[in-house]
Amino acid sequence: GEVWNKDNQLMPNGTGLNGSQVLNQNSLVVPVPGSDYIYYLFTINAKFDSVGLNYSIVDMQLNSGLGDVQVKNKFLYKGLIEKLTGARHCNGEDIWVVSHNRLDGYFSFLLSADSLAKTPVESFTGNKIKSDIGYLKMSPASNRIAMPINSSTLLVELSRFHNRSGKVFDPVRIFPRDSAIYAYGIEFSPDGNKLYISTGGLEYKLWQYDLTVETEEAINQSAELIATGNHFAMQLAPDGKIYI
């Protein structure tokens, strides 16, 4: 892996990072709480790769404001899969980095102003997943988390996230519809009231779900087909739009 700056140049010490370009979510960048210029870059390798989850630290004050990788490839954890997402702690400052182990385990690592927790908060809930397809996503309010399951009978699992403790709980199942064989892209609306899932199979579709209803049955019944075509990864941007 490599780290490039805004001028499309390699950062100093920005080569040889762990991670893999063939993974869905191979990296995650988060700011250090309370800092305007220090960032943690998390990278992950496949579940059975001993390299595991690593972190590097980038200082954006260096190299005339273009950034410099100051710490590289520090081991954090192994046995996790290509799923990485971030969440705000309820204190409004600290950040949770969340991943999964393919079976039924969510792992939440807390990054604070002065430390990164090496021991994660573990939550064992929900169903075994197909690890190599789809994006793990957190809602903007950091209170819900959506995981692609992609089994023969289950498309996505929508769970609650407790952003004080880092625990994942209360999973709700979202089932395949029509020719939807697997979920790939997942994203929440800015207000967290809608969930979008891009599905593949015999054809590609984009679905919208209403999260203001209370029951698993009602969420599934709220499914609305938004578009068809080649829809893959989705990302909510700071401008409030979802880019595909």
C-alpha angles and dihedrals in degrees: 000000000000138000118219128190130225091272090060092252129129113258118238107272087008099129132083097036117161119247133081132257092214094066124095096229106019099155146021129195120203131171120242106253110261095014128106096194113028116088134180115220111201120197129185136197129202118296096257094044111104090216089077125163114350137173136212128188124227124198109204093190091070129082093034092305095309094106139246130222102237100173123028138193101352109174116239110162143339136212095053126125136228094288121108130161137156135226137186117246113234089252087072093235114062122072132220118214108202131195139158138231100217095248114066103303130115116190121201122193118194120221115194133172093273106025151022114223109238092195113065130217104249126213120184108196141121132019139326110264139211096249104203101058128068145010129279108222136188124208118248090250090052092233102106133047128195122206127186109232099176098187121145091268105026130060108178138356118218114198139174119254120208102210094194096056101023091235125146116212148149100045118203120201124231112197131212117267129205109324095347105134100166142005118233115159118042129179142160127226115250092258092045092236096114135047122205123203126183112207134195134197127098086356138000121255139174116218132193123206129194111232096183090081117087111221134066090237093052093049090053092046090053092066111133124186107232103175145341130219134069104342119163133145120015131199131186108223131205089258090066095250127119113229121205 
